[in-house]
């Protein structure tokens, strides 16, 4: 069985690593936060003191990091870059959501040193990571995809090869733009209905019985309804990052963003007012506050 290295032990990385441990993989983890590493080690993984140390013993290196800059640093930073230490014929599975063009550049750099690079952004959140029930959208070499498919299937209930490098990121960015837009619209619609005399709970229940049914309500609806915006399912800062990347992608393809502008502006304002560390649904609180101002 392949040995797995995981860089990034946040909510998603913790779930990914512990799920793989439970499924019998030999897993080693690294994070700049020693406490985050120890939390995973307590669940049966091994800890590494550096990226090179981790990479040397990994057949497959999984990245779960919050930005493209961090992914680039881990893979390419001087002598410590993981691409210089991974075994020949190894693979990188980048589970982060990143810029499409820079993802393709990283794939090219990996190919030069004989490493397969797959962009594998996910949907399903920390709960899906822990259960191994993620939806995974993979981009990279179709020829080499079977070499990593078993690891991906251990992490995801639905694993789909989308196409060449960058394809997974394209799908994920478009997906998250839709999610961000629906969160914004749900926040407004539920607030409107509540102020008109109908409880959010009843509205949400009926939405899910009719043509307004959406998975977004299942995942994010409880926070909007109960105003538990500090219960982070997906942080507002991460959503804003993804919406920004989507807008960059759309601009590069010459697509007007007139429809998504409202959601982007709402998340931008909420972040500027200090909600960046809260759940994405905190935009609903911003709408309510603006009503009172």
C-alpha positions in Angstrom: 0.0 0.0 0.0 1.2 3.5 -0.8 2.7 5.7 1.9 1.0 9.0 2.2 2.3 12.4 3.3 -0.1 15.2 4.2 0.9 18.8 4.4 -1.7 21.0 6.2 -3.5 19.7 9.3 -6.3 22.2 9.5 -10.0 21.1 9.5 -9.8 19.5 6.1 -6.2 18.1 6.5 -7.1 16.6 9.8 -10.1 14.8 8.4 -8.2 13.6 5.3 -5.3 12.2 7.3 -7.3 10.5 10.0 -9.7 8.9 7.5 -6.7 7.5 5.6 -5.2 6.2 8.9 -8.4 4.4 9.6 -8.3 2.8 6.2 -4.9 1.3 6.8 -2.6 3.7 5.0 0.7 4.7 6.5 0.3 8.4 6.9 2.8 11.1 7.9 1.8 14.7 8.4 3.4 18.1 8.6 2.1 21.5 9.6 3.8 24.7 10.8 1.5 24.4 13.9 2.9 21.6 16.1 -0.4 21.3 18.0 -2.2 20.6 14.7 0.3 17.9 13.9 0.0 16.3 17.4 -3.8 16.2 17.0 -3.4 14.0 14.0 -0.5 11.9 15.5 -2.9 11.2 18.4 -5.1 9.5 15.9 -2.4 7.2 14.6 -0.4 9.1 12.0 3.3 9.9 12.2 4.6 13.4 12.4 7.4 15.0 10.4 9.6 18.0 11.3 9.9 19.4 7.8 8.5 19.2 4.3 11.7 17.5 3.0 11.5 14.9 5.7 7.9 14.2 4.9 8.5 14.1 1.1 11.3 11.6 1.2 9.1 8.9 2.6 5.9 9.6 0.6 4.7 7.8 -2.5 1.8 10.3 -2.6 2.0 13.8 -1.2 -1.4 15.4 -0.3 -1.6 19.1 0.1 -4.5 20.8 2.0 -3.5 24.4 2.2 -5.4 27.7 2.1 -3.6 29.5 -0.7 -1.8 29.1 -4.0 1.2 30.9 -2.5 1.6 28.3 0.2 1.2 25.4 -2.3 4.0 26.9 -4.4 6.2 27.4 -1.4 5.8 23.8 -0.2 6.6 22.4 -3.6 9.2 24.8 -5.0 10.9 26.8 -2.2 14.6 26.4 -2.7 16.2 23.2 -1.5 13.3 22.6 0.9 10.7 22.3 -1.9 8.9 18.9 -1.9 9.5 18.4 -5.6 13.2 18.0 -4.9 12.7 15.3 -2.3 9.8 13.1 -3.5 10.5 9.7 -4.9 10.8 9.4 -8.7 7.4 8.4 -10.0 5.6 9.8 -7.0 2.5 12.0 -7.1 1.2 15.2 -5.6 -2.5 15.5 -4.9 -3.4 19.1 -4.3 -6.7 19.1 -2.5 -6.6 22.9 -2.2 -8.7 25.3 -4.3 -6.2 27.4 -6.4 -5.6 29.6 -9.4 -6.0 27.6 -12.6 -3.0 29.1 -14.5 -0.6 28.7 -11.5 -1.9 25.1 -11.0 -0.9 24.3 -14.6 2.6 25.9 -14.0 3.0 23.7 -10.9 2.0 20.6 -12.9 4.7 21.4 -15.5 7.3 21.9 -12.8 6.4 18.5 -11.3 6.6 16.8 -14.7 10.1 18.0 -15.3 11.3 16.0 -12.2 9.2 13.0 -12.9 6.4 13.7 -10.5 2.7 13.5 -11.4 0.7 16.5 -10.2 -3.1 16.4 -9.9 -5.3 19.3 -8.9 -8.0 17.6 -6.8 -10.2 20.2 -5.1 -13.0 18.8 -3.0 -16.5 19.5 -1.9 -18.0 18.1 1.3 -16.3 20.0 4.1 -14.5 18.7 7.2 -17.3 16.2 7.9 -16.9 14.7 4.4 -13.1 14.6 4.9 -13.4 12.6 8.1 -16.0 10.2 6.7 -14.2 9.7 3.4 -17.3 10.9 1.6 -15.9 13.9 -0.3 -16.7 14.8 -3.9 -13.3 15.1 -5.6 -12.8 16.8 -9.0 -9.4 15.8 -10.5 -7.3 17.3 -13.2 -4.0 16.0 -14.5 -2.6 13.2 -16.7 -5.3 10.7 -17.7 -2.6 8.1 -18.3 -1.3 8.4 -14.7 -4.6 8.9 -13.0 -5.2 5.2 -12.3 -2.0 5.3 -10.1 -3.7 7.6 -7.6 -7.3 6.7 -8.0 -7.3 4.2 -5.1 -6.1 6.9 -2.7 -8.7 9.3 -4.0 -11.4 6.7 -3.7 -10.4 6.2 -0.1 -11.1 9.9 0.5 -14.1 10.5 -1.7 -17.5 8.9 -2.3 -17.6 10.5 -5.7 -14.3 10.8 -7.6 -14.4 12.2 -11.1 -11.5 12.7 -13.5 -12.3 16.0 -15.2 -9.5 16.4 -17.7 -6.0 17.9 -18.1 -4.2 19.9 -15.5 -6.4 22.8 -14.1 -9.7 21.0 -14.9 -10.4 20.2 -11.3 -9.9 23.8 -10.3 -12.2 25.1 -13.0 -15.0 22.9 -11.8 -14.4 23.8 -8.1 -14.3 27.6 -8.7 -17.5 27.5 -10.8 -19.1 25.3 -8.1 -18.1 27.7 -5.3 -19.3 30.7 -7.1 -22.7 29.0 -7.3 -22.6 28.2 -3.6 -21.6 31.7 -2.6 -24.4 33.1 -4.7 -27.0 30.8 -3.2 -25.8 31.6 0.4 -26.2 35.3 -0.4 -29.7 34.8 -1.9 -30.8 32.5 1.0 -29.7 35.1 3.5 -31.8 37.7 1.8 -34.8 35.6 1.1 -35.0 34.1 4.6 -34.6 37.5 6.1 -37.4 38.9 3.9 -39.8 36.1 4.7 -39.0 36.4 8.5 -39.7 40.2 8.4 -42.9 39.5 6.6 -44.1 37.2 9.3 -42.9 33.7 8.3 -40.3 31.8 10.4 -37.0 30.9 8.7 -37.6 27.3 9.7 -40.9 27.1 7.9 -39.5 28.8 4.8 -36.4 26.5 4.7 -38.6 23.4 5.1 -40.8 24.4 2.2 -37.9 25.5 0.0 -36.5 21.9 0.4 -39.9 20.4 -0.6 -40.2 22.5 -3.8 -38.3 23.7 -6.8 -36.0 25.9 -4.6 -34.4 22.8 -3.1 -30.7 23.0 -2.8 -27.8 21.2 -1.2 -26.6 24.5 0.0 -29.5 24.7 2.4 -28.6 21.4 3.9 -25.0 22.4 4.5 -25.3 26.1 5.3 -29.0 26.6 6.1 -28.7 25.8 9.8 -26.2 28.6 10.4 -28.4 31.1 8.6 -31.6 30.0 10.4 -30.1 29.8 13.9 -27.6 32.7 13.4 -24.7 30.5 14.5 -22.2 32.3 12.3 -19.2 31.4 14.5 -19.9 27.7 13.8 -17.5 27.5 10.8 -18.4 25.0 8.1 -16.5 27.0 5.4 -14.9 30.2 6.4 -15.9 33.5 4.8 -12.2 34.2 4.0 -11.9 31.0 2.1 -15.1 31.7 0.2 -14.0 35.2 -0.7 -10.7 33.7 -1.9 -12.6 31.3 -4.2 -15.0 33.9 -5.5 -12.0 36.1 -6.3 -10.3 33.3 -8.2 -13.5 32.6 -10.0 -13.7 36.2 -11.1 -10.2 36.1 -12.4 -11.0 33.0 -14.4 -14.2 34.6 -15.8 -12.3 37.7 -16.7 -9.6 35.7 -18.4 -12.3 34.0 -20.5 -14.0 37.3 -21.3 -17.1 36.4 -19.4 -19.0 39.3 -17.7 -19.6 38.8 -14.0 -22.6 41.0 -13.7 -24.7 38.3 -12.0 -22.0 37.2 -9.5 -20.9 40.8 -8.7 -23.6 41.2 -6.0 -22.4 38.1 -4.1 -18.8 39.0 -4.4 -19.4 42.6 -3.1 -21.4 41.2 -0.2 -18.6 38.8 0.9 -16.0 41.6 0.4 -18.0 43.9 2.7 -18.5 41.3 5.3 -14.8 40.5 5.3 -13.8 44.2 5.6 -16.1 44.5 8.6 -14.2 41.7 10.4 -16.2 38.5 9.5 -13.4 36.9 7.5 -12.8 34.3 10.3 -16.5 33.4 10.6 -18.6 31.1 8.6 -19.5 32.1 5.0 -23.1 32.5 6.2 -22.1 35.6 8.2 -23.1 37.6 5.1 -26.7 37.0 6.3 -25.9 38.9 9.5 -24.5 41.8 7.4 -27.7 42.0 5.5 -29.7 42.1 8.7 -27.5 44.8 10.2 -27.8 46.9 7.0 -31.6 46.7 7.3 -31.3 48.4 10.8 -28.8 51.1 9.7 
